[in-house]
Amino acid sequence: MSNVSFADLGLSEPLLRALDAAGYTVPTPIQARTIPALLQGRDVLGIAQTGTGKTAAFALPVLQHLAASRERAQPKSPRALVLAPTRELAVQIARSFDTYGRGLGLRLCTVVGGLGYGRQIETLARGVDILVATPGRLLDLVERGNVRLGSVSFFILDEADRMFDMGFVKDVRRIAASVSRQRQTLLFSATMPNDIAKLAGEILTNPEKVEIAPQGRTVEKIDQRVYFVNASTKRALLSHLLADSSLEKVIVFTRTKRGANRVAEALEDRGVPSEAIHGNKSQNARQRALENFSRGRARVLVATDLASRGIDVTGVTHVINYELPADAESYVHRIGRTARAGASGIALSFCDSSERGQLKSIERLTNQRIPVLPVPANEDMPVPPPQRPREEREARDNERPNSHHGRGPGGHGRHGGGGGGRHHRPFGDRSGGDRPEGDRSGRDRSFGERGPSAPAEHQWARGDYRDQPRGDAPQGDSYGARPKFNRPYTPRPQGDRPFGGPPRGNGGRRFGGGGGGGRGRGRAA
């Protein structure tokens, strides 16, 4: 379908004029396959990575259907509902509807959290044709009686996998149950895990499945590279890279909100105009940050994964993963912020020693090996020590699978089971370190016995006081027991434990997780 035009897809003349004014002449693959199916009235299950034109794929046919019906929007009863996981994505979708639907006379409303209820309630009361919303705020308005979903004839779920990641699955099912059964349903997702497949089976009827790229594959025009760097030198490496003027418009991703603020502040201190965007900022502040970045007033936008699917800014030249994401799918969405609409882009990742496992997961998902770049040296960043080849390090790690983080095959020393500490032992060996089994070397904590190294005055339990009632220890002796019902004390034999358990191991930090009851993790060999 490389020679197909928008006119060949059956779109109306007003929509074609709006597309021409926006500079869109050739449909993307997902648009070429999705628009005809939606115009025919079919449900659609769309699977495509970010930046492929999914929004226009469902917005154009929905606009054409609503304009052709010539029905008047009723108060509080939208005719089309679009659910998005984040505020940024909802605003982006609404902007696309507004761009393509100019001149059609349709009313549009955006309902998201972080803003006051007043204006949203007033707009819904006047009646809207298209409602773009996030699940949480929409359910609030439904429960308040400010919106009714029984008249929805087009129900669109965008970025459904992200909704599951953010815990919106129950909200989505509640909303789907409130929408009219006489509807056309569209579900779009970048990946298709089992939960999404189950949801699709519940809400779609004989859908047309449109899959543009294999799940998890990144855009081919993105040049991906990784730096192996210590966590303490990531900030210096970022500053060094941004000294290159070719990094014109950059998005930097961090894992935490606080980390995003710190990186943005550090860049501002170095004279790099930067903005931070994350969930703790108000909706107005987030929109202002996006506006400054898109208009070029900020060269760098530092964001968390919250914004990885809601940033639709043209001309992003580089995406930098300052910290690798916890799940591999988020990596695909992060780097999808560049190379949009057929352009090319560069994605750079900083990987420290604690993130090697995440890098492997990303490479498995994308089915490609990310090339490694050498870390540059400058006055702010010390020359990194020479590293073994990547293949050699991975082979070494595979040969020692049980020495990671000081936990041997027996488990964590604090909870028993003989965790592998500095003195690694075979599975099932409950002795403490490399000492003979049962040798506790003066550290026995059984009542009345401190081992041979205890002072003579503290070995009273083996002397004349053994037959006295409990609590009759000499006055001031710190090892005497407190009176309790005046029961006679009967000491256990040396080394025994209640219920016939094995002797206690040391389990301290030095010997690392020796038998049951140990509290130290130890260090790997």
C-alpha positions as CSV (number, residue, x, y, z in Angstrom):
1,M,0.0,0.0,0.0
2,S,2.9,2.3,-0.5
3,N,1.2,4.3,-3.3
4,V,-2.1,4.7,-1.4
5,S,-3.3,8.2,-0.7
6,F,-5.8,9.4,2.0
7,A,-8.3,10.0,-0.8
8,D,-8.1,6.3,-1.7
9,L,-9.1,5.3,1.8
10,G,-12.6,6.8,1.5
11,L,-12.2,9.9,3.7
12,S,-14.5,12.8,3.1
13,E,-13.5,16.1,1.5
14,P,-13.4,18.2,4.7
15,L,-11.0,15.7,6.3
16,L,-8.8,15.6,3.2
17,R,-8.5,19.4,3.3
18,A,-7.6,19.3,7.0
19,L,-4.9,16.7,6.3
20,D,-3.5,18.7,3.5
21,A,-3.4,21.8,5.7
22,A,-1.5,19.8,8.3
23,G,1.0,18.6,5.7
24,Y,0.0,15.0,5.7
25,T,-0.2,13.5,2.2
26,V,0.7,9.8,2.5
27,P,-0.9,7.5,5.1
28,T,1.3,5.4,7.4
29,P,0.9,1.6,7.2
30,I,-1.4,1.4,10.2
31,Q,-3.5,4.2,8.9
32,A,-3.8,2.5,5.5
33,R,-5.0,-0.7,7.0
34,T,-7.1,0.6,9.9
35,I,-9.1,3.5,8.3
36,P,-11.0,1.3,5.8
37,A,-12.0,-1.3,8.4
38,L,-13.3,1.4,10.8
39,L,-15.3,3.1,8.0
40,Q,-16.9,-0.3,7.3
41,G,-18.1,-0.4,10.9
42,R,-15.8,-3.2,12.2
43,D,-14.1,-3.4,15.6
44,V,-10.3,-3.1,15.4
45,L,-7.5,-4.5,17.4
46,G,-4.4,-2.5,16.5
47,I,-0.8,-3.4,17.5
48,A,1.8,-0.9,16.6
49,Q,4.8,0.8,18.2
50,T,4.7,4.5,19.1
51,G,5.2,7.1,16.5
52,T,3.4,5.2,13.7
53,G,0.3,7.4,13.4
54,K,-2.2,5.5,15.6
55,T,-4.0,8.6,16.7
56,A,-5.0,9.6,13.1
57,A,-5.8,6.0,12.3
58,F,-8.8,6.1,14.7
59,A,-9.5,9.8,14.8
60,L,-10.2,10.3,11.1
61,P,-12.9,7.6,10.7
62,V,-14.6,8.5,14.0
63,L,-14.8,12.1,12.9
64,Q,-16.3,11.1,9.5
65,H,-19.0,8.9,11.1
66,L,-20.0,11.5,13.7
67,A,-20.2,14.3,11.0
68,A,-22.2,12.1,8.7
69,S,-24.9,11.2,11.3
70,R,-25.8,14.8,11.9
71,E,-27.1,14.1,15.4
72,R,-27.0,16.8,18.0
73,A,-24.9,16.2,21.1
74,Q,-27.0,15.8,24.2
75,P,-26.1,17.3,27.6
76,K,-23.8,15.0,29.7
77,S,-24.0,12.3,27.0
78,P,-20.9,12.1,24.7
79,R,-21.2,10.2,21.4
80,A,-17.5,9.0,21.2
81,L,-15.2,8.2,24.2
82,V,-11.4,7.9,24.0
83,L,-9.6,6.6,27.1
84,A,-5.9,7.4,27.5
85,P,-3.6,6.4,30.4
86,T,-1.9,9.8,31.0
87,R,-2.9,13.4,30.9
88,E,-0.3,14.3,28.3
89,L,-1.5,11.6,26.0
90,A,-5.1,12.7,26.5
91,V,-4.2,16.3,25.6
92,Q,-2.3,15.1,22.6
93,I,-5.2,13.0,21.3
94,A,-7.6,15.9,21.8
95,R,-5.3,18.2,19.8
96,S,-5.3,15.7,16.9
97,F,-9.1,15.6,16.9
98,D,-9.2,19.4,16.9
99,T,-6.7,19.6,14.0
100,Y,-8.5,17.0,11.8
101,G,-12.1,18.0,12.7
102,R,-12.0,21.7,11.9
103,G,-15.0,22.8,10.0
104,L,-17.1,19.7,10.9
105,G,-19.0,21.5,13.7
106,L,-18.3,18.8,16.4
107,R,-17.8,19.6,20.0
108,L,-14.8,18.2,21.9
109,C,-14.0,18.0,25.7
110,T,-10.9,16.8,27.5
111,V,-11.4,15.4,31.1
112,V,-8.1,14.7,33.0
113,G,-7.0,14.9,36.6
114,G,-4.8,17.7,38.0
115,L,-7.3,20.4,36.9
116,G,-10.4,21.8,38.5
117,Y,-13.8,20.2,38.0
118,G,-15.8,23.4,37.2
119,R,-14.9,24.0,33.6
120,Q,-15.1,20.3,32.7
121,I,-18.5,19.9,34.2
122,E,-19.8,23.0,32.4
123,T,-18.5,21.8,29.0
124,L,-20.1,18.3,29.5
125,A,-23.4,19.9,30.6
126,R,-23.6,21.8,27.3
127,G,-23.2,18.5,25.4
128,V,-20.1,17.1,23.6
129,D,-19.6,14.8,20.6
130,I,-16.1,13.5,21.5
131,L,-14.9,13.0,25.1
132,V,-11.2,12.3,25.6
133,A,-10.5,11.3,29.2
134,T,-8.2,9.5,31.7
135,P,-10.0,6.7,33.6
136,G,-9.8,8.1,37.1
137,R,-11.3,11.5,36.5
138,L,-13.9,10.1,34.2
139,L,-15.2,7.7,36.9
140,D,-15.3,10.6,39.4
141,L,-17.6,12.5,37.0
142,V,-19.7,9.4,36.3
143,E,-20.2,8.9,40.1
144,R,-21.1,12.6,40.5
145,G,-23.7,12.3,37.8
146,N,-22.0,14.8,35.5
147,V,-21.6,12.4,32.6
148,R,-23.6,9.5,31.2
149,L,-22.0,6.9,28.9
150,G,-25.1,5.1,27.6
151,S,-25.0,7.1,24.3
152,V,-21.4,6.3,23.4
153,S,-21.3,4.7,20.0
154,F,-17.5,4.8,19.5
155,F,-15.3,3.5,22.3
156,I,-11.6,3.8,21.9
157,L,-8.8,2.5,24.2
158,D,-5.4,3.9,23.4
159,E,-2.2,2.5,24.9
160,A,-4.1,-0.3,26.6
161,D,-0.9,-2.0,27.9
162,R,0.1,1.2,29.7
163,M,-3.3,1.3,31.4
164,F,-2.6,-2.2,32.8
165,D,0.9,-1.1,33.9
166,M,-0.6,1.9,35.8
167,G,-3.3,-0.2,37.5
168,F,-6.3,1.1,35.5
169,V,-7.7,-2.4,34.5
170,K,-10.6,-2.3,37.0
171,D,-11.5,1.2,36.0
172,V,-11.4,0.3,32.3
173,R,-13.7,-2.7,32.8
174,R,-16.2,-0.5,34.8
175,I,-16.2,2.1,32.1
176,A,-16.6,-0.6,29.3
177,A,-19.6,-2.0,31.2
178,S,-21.3,1.4,31.3
179,V,-20.9,2.1,27.6
180,S,-23.7,1.2,25.2
181,R,-23.5,-2.3,23.8
182,Q,-24.4,-1.0,20.4
183,R,-21.0,0.5,19.8
184,Q,-17.9,0.2,17.7
185,T,-14.9,-0.6,19.8
186,L,-11.2,0.1,19.0
187,L,-8.3,-1.1,21.1
188,F,-4.8,0.0,20.4
189,S,-1.6,-1.1,22.1
190,A,2.1,-1.2,21.5
191,T,2.4,-4.7,23.0
192,M,0.0,-7.6,23.5
193,P,0.6,-9.4,26.8
194,N,-1.9,-12.0,28.0
195,D,-3.9,-9.5,30.0
196,I,-4.5,-7.2,27.0
197,A,-5.5,-10.2,24.9
198,K,-8.0,-11.2,27.5
199,L,-9.5,-7.7,27.7
200,A,-9.7,-7.6,23.9
201,G,-11.7,-10.8,23.9
202,E,-14.1,-9.3,26.4
203,I,-14.9,-5.9,24.7
204,L,-14.3,-6.6,21.0
205,T,-16.6,-8.4,18.6
206,N,-15.0,-10.2,15.6
207,P,-12.3,-7.5,15.4
208,E,-10.0,-6.7,12.4
209,K,-6.5,-7.3,13.8
210,V,-3.9,-4.9,12.5
211,E,-0.3,-5.6,13.5
212,I,2.3,-3.4,11.9
213,A,5.5,-4.4,13.6
214,P,6.5,-7.4,15.7
215,Q,5.8,-6.8,19.3
216,G,8.7,-5.1,21.1
217,R,10.6,-4.2,17.9
218,T,11.9,-0.6,18.0
219,V,11.7,1.8,15.0
220,E,14.4,0.8,12.5
221,K,15.5,4.4,12.0
222,I,16.5,4.8,15.7
223,D,20.3,4.4,16.2
224,Q,20.7,2.8,19.6
225,R,23.9,2.8,21.7
226,V,24.8,2.1,25.4
227,Y,27.5,3.4,27.7
228,F,28.7,1.2,30.6
229,V,29.3,3.8,33.3
230,N,29.4,4.0,37.1
231,A,26.3,5.5,38.7
232,S,28.4,8.3,40.2
233,T,29.6,9.5,36.8
234,K,26.3,9.5,34.9
235,R,25.8,13.2,35.5
236,A,29.3,14.2,34.3
237,L,28.7,12.0,31.2
238,L,25.4,13.7,30.4
239,S,27.0,17.1,30.7
240,H,29.8,16.0,28.4
241,L,27.4,14.8,25.8
242,L,25.2,17.9,25.9
243,A,28.3,20.0,25.1
244,D,27.9,18.8,21.6
245,S,25.6,21.2,19.7
246,S,24.2,18.3,17.5
247,L,22.1,17.3,20.5
248,E,19.5,20.0,19.6
249,K,16.3,18.7,21.3
250,V,16.8,16.0,23.9
251,I,14.6,14.0,26.2
252,V,16.3,12.5,29.2
253,F,14.5,9.7,31.1
254,T,14.9,8.9,34.8
255,R,13.2,6.3,37.0
256,T,12.1,8.7,39.8
257,K,10.5,12.1,40.2
258,R,13.2,13.3,42.5
259,G,15.8,12.1,40.1
260,A,14.2,14.1,37.3
261,N,14.2,17.3,39.4
262,R,17.9,16.8,40.3
263,V,19.0,16.2,36.8
264,A,17.1,19.2,35.5
265,E,18.5,21.4,38.2
266,A,22.1,20.2,37.6
267,L,21.7,21.0,33.9
268,E,20.3,24.4,34.6
269,D,23.3,25.1,36.8
270,R,25.6,24.2,33.9
271,G,23.8,26.6,31.6
272,V,21.6,24.0,29.7
273,P,18.0,25.2,29.5
274,S,16.0,22.3,30.9
275,E,12.5,21.4,32.1
276,A,11.3,18.5,34.3
277,I,8.0,16.7,33.9
278,H,6.6,14.0,36.2
279,G,3.5,13.1,38.2
280,N,4.1,15.4,41.2
281,K,3.7,18.5,39.0
282,S,0.4,20.0,38.4
283,Q,-1.2,19.7,35.0
284,N,-0.6,23.3,34.2
285,A,3.1,23.0,35.1
286,R,3.4,19.9,33.0
287,Q,1.8,21.6,30.0
288,R,4.0,24.6,30.5
289,A,7.1,22.4,30.5
290,L,6.0,20.6,27.3
291,E,5.2,24.0,25.7
292,N,8.7,25.4,26.5
293,F,10.3,22.2,25.2
294,S,8.3,22.1,22.0
295,R,8.9,25.8,21.2
296,G,12.6,25.5,21.8
297,R,12.8,27.6,25.0
298,A,14.2,24.5,26.8
299,R,16.7,22.3,25.1
300,V,16.3,19.3,27.4
301,L,13.2,17.8,28.8
302,V,13.8,15.5,31.8
303,A,10.9,13.0,32.3
304,T,9.8,9.9,34.1
305,D,8.1,6.9,32.4
306,L,4.8,8.6,33.1
307,A,5.4,10.9,30.1
308,S,7.1,8.3,27.9
309,R,3.8,7.8,25.9
310,G,2.4,11.3,26.2
311,I,5.1,13.4,24.6
312,D,4.4,14.1,21.0
313,V,7.0,16.7,20.1
314,T,8.4,16.9,16.6
315,G,12.1,17.2,16.0
316,V,13.4,15.3,19.0
317,T,16.9,14.4,17.9
318,H,18.1,12.3,20.9
319,V,16.6,10.3,23.7
320,I,18.9,9.5,26.6
321,N,18.1,6.9,29.2
322,Y,19.8,8.3,32.2
323,E,18.5,5.3,34.1
324,L,17.2,2.2,32.4
325,P,13.5,1.4,33.0
326,A,12.4,-1.4,35.3
327,D,10.5,-3.1,32.5
328,A,11.8,-3.6,29.0
329,E,8.5,-2.4,27.3
330,S,9.0,1.0,28.7
331,Y,12.3,1.2,26.9
332,V,10.5,0.8,23.6
333,H,8.1,3.6,24.4
334,R,10.9,5.9,25.7
335,I,13.0,5.8,22.6
336,G,9.8,6.0,20.4
337,R,9.7,9.7,21.3
338,T,12.3,10.2,18.6
339,A,12.2,9.1,14.9
340,R,8.5,10.0,14.7
341,A,6.6,10.3,11.5
342,G,9.4,8.7,9.4
343,A,12.3,10.8,10.8
344,S,15.5,9.3,12.2
345,G,16.8,9.6,15.8
346,I,19.4,8.5,18.3
347,A,18.8,6.7,21.6
348,L,21.7,6.6,24.1
349,S,21.5,4.6,27.4
350,F,23.6,4.8,30.6
351,C,24.0,1.4,32.2
352,D,25.7,0.9,35.6
353,S,26.5,-2.4,37.2
354,S,23.1,-2.7,38.9
355,E,21.3,-2.3,35.5
356,R,22.9,-5.1,33.5
357,G,19.9,-7.4,34.0
358,Q,17.6,-4.8,32.7
359,L,19.8,-4.3,29.6
360,K,19.6,-8.0,28.9
361,S,15.8,-7.9,29.2
362,I,15.7,-5.0,26.7
363,E,17.9,-6.9,24.2
364,R,15.7,-10.0,24.5
365,L,12.5,-8.0,23.9
366,T,13.9,-6.0,21.0
367,N,15.7,-9.1,19.6
368,Q,18.9,-7.1,18.9
369,R,22.2,-6.4,20.5
370,I,22.8,-2.8,21.5
371,P,26.3,-1.7,20.5
372,V,28.5,-0.4,23.3
373,L,30.3,3.0,23.1
374,P,33.5,3.8,25.0
375,V,33.1,6.3,27.9
376,P,34.8,9.5,27.0
377,A,37.3,11.0,29.4
378,N,37.3,14.7,30.5
379,E,38.3,16.9,33.4
380,D,35.0,16.2,35.2
381,M,35.0,12.5,34.7
382,P,37.9,10.2,35.6
383,V,39.1,7.7,33.0
384,P,37.2,4.5,33.6
385,P,39.2,1.4,34.5
386,P,39.7,-1.1,31.6
387,Q,36.8,-3.6,31.4
388,R,36.8,-7.1,30.2
389,P,35.0,-7.7,26.9
390,R,31.2,-7.9,27.3
391,E,31.0,-11.5,26.2
392,E,33.7,-12.5,28.7
393,R,31.8,-10.8,31.6
394,E,28.5,-12.5,30.7
395,A,30.2,-15.9,30.4
396,R,31.7,-15.4,33.9
397,D,28.4,-14.4,35.3
398,N,26.7,-17.5,33.9
399,E,29.3,-19.7,35.5
400,R,28.6,-18.3,39.0
401,P,24.8,-17.9,39.1
402,N,24.6,-18.4,42.9
403,S,27.1,-15.8,44.1
404,H,25.0,-12.7,43.3
405,H,24.6,-10.2,46.1
406,G,25.9,-12.5,48.8
407,R,23.0,-15.0,48.6
408,G,24.0,-18.6,48.1
409,P,21.6,-21.4,47.1
410,G,20.4,-21.7,50.7
411,G,18.6,-18.3,50.6
412,H,18.9,-15.3,52.8
413,G,20.8,-15.8,56.0
414,R,18.3,-13.8,58.1
415,H,15.5,-16.2,57.5
416,G,17.6,-19.3,57.8
417,G,18.7,-21.8,55.2
418,G,22.4,-21.0,55.0
419,G,22.8,-18.1,52.6
420,G,26.1,-18.2,50.7
421,G,28.4,-15.5,52.3
422,R,32.1,-14.9,52.0
423,H,32.8,-18.5,52.8
424,H,30.6,-20.2,50.2
425,R,29.3,-23.6,51.2
426,P,27.6,-26.4,49.3
427,F,23.8,-26.5,49.3
428,G,22.4,-27.7,52.6
429,D,25.6,-27.1,54.7
430,R,24.3,-25.2,57.7
431,S,27.6,-24.7,59.5
432,G,28.9,-21.2,60.2
433,G,31.5,-20.1,57.6
434,D,34.5,-22.3,57.3
435,R,34.6,-23.3,61.0
436,P,33.9,-26.9,62.1
437,E,30.2,-27.6,62.2
438,G,28.7,-26.8,65.7
439,D,31.7,-24.6,66.8
440,R,30.3,-21.4,68.1
441,S,33.5,-20.0,69.6
442,G,32.2,-18.3,72.7
443,R,29.1,-16.9,70.9
444,D,26.5,-19.4,72.3
445,R,23.5,-17.5,73.4
446,S,21.8,-20.3,75.3
447,F,20.6,-19.2,78.8
448,G,23.2,-19.9,81.5
449,E,26.2,-20.6,79.2
450,R,28.4,-18.0,77.6
451,G,31.2,-20.3,76.5
452,P,34.7,-20.7,77.9
453,S,35.6,-17.0,77.3
454,A,32.9,-15.6,79.7
455,P,34.1,-14.1,82.9
456,A,33.8,-16.4,86.0
457,E,31.3,-14.1,87.7
458,H,28.9,-14.5,84.8
459,Q,29.0,-18.3,84.8
460,W,26.7,-18.5,87.8
461,A,24.1,-20.7,86.1
462,R,26.6,-23.6,86.3
463,G,27.3,-23.1,90.0
464,D,25.3,-22.8,93.2
465,Y,22.4,-20.9,91.7
466,R,21.3,-23.7,89.3
467,D,18.8,-25.2,91.8
468,Q,17.4,-21.9,93.0
469,P,14.0,-20.6,91.7
470,R,14.1,-18.5,88.6
471,G,14.9,-14.9,89.4
472,D,17.1,-15.5,92.4
473,A,20.3,-14.5,90.7
474,P,22.7,-12.3,92.7
475,Q,21.6,-8.7,92.9
476,G,23.0,-6.6,90.1
477,D,24.0,-9.6,87.9
478,S,23.0,-8.6,84.3
479,Y,22.6,-12.2,83.3
480,G,20.0,-13.1,86.0
481,A,16.5,-13.8,84.8
482,R,13.5,-11.8,85.8
483,P,11.0,-13.5,88.2
484,K,8.1,-15.0,86.4
485,F,5.6,-17.1,88.4
486,N,8.5,-18.2,90.5
487,R,9.0,-21.3,88.4
488,P,12.2,-23.3,88.8
489,Y,14.8,-22.9,86.1
490,T,15.8,-26.1,84.2
491,P,18.7,-25.4,81.9
492,R,18.9,-27.2,78.5
493,P,22.0,-29.3,77.6
494,Q,24.7,-27.4,75.8
495,G,23.9,-26.9,72.1
496,D,20.3,-28.1,72.2
497,R,17.5,-26.0,70.7
498,P,13.7,-26.3,71.4
499,F,11.8,-29.0,69.4
500,G,15.0,-30.8,68.5
501,G,16.2,-28.2,66.0
502,P,19.9,-28.0,64.9
503,P,22.4,-25.8,66.7
504,R,22.2,-22.1,65.8
505,G,24.7,-20.9,63.2
506,N,26.5,-17.6,63.4
507,G,24.9,-15.9,60.4
508,G,26.8,-12.6,61.1
509,R,28.0,-10.2,58.5
510,R,31.5,-11.6,58.6
511,F,30.6,-15.2,57.8
512,G,27.5,-14.4,55.8
513,G,24.2,-16.2,56.4
514,G,25.4,-19.3,58.3
515,G,22.5,-21.6,59.5
516,G,19.0,-20.8,60.6
517,G,18.5,-17.6,62.5
518,G,21.5,-15.7,61.0
519,R,20.9,-12.0,60.4
520,G,23.8,-11.0,58.1
521,R,23.7,-11.3,54.3
522,G,27.4,-11.6,53.9
523,R,29.3,-10.8,50.7
524,A,29.6,-12.9,47.6
525,A,32.9,-14.7,47.0
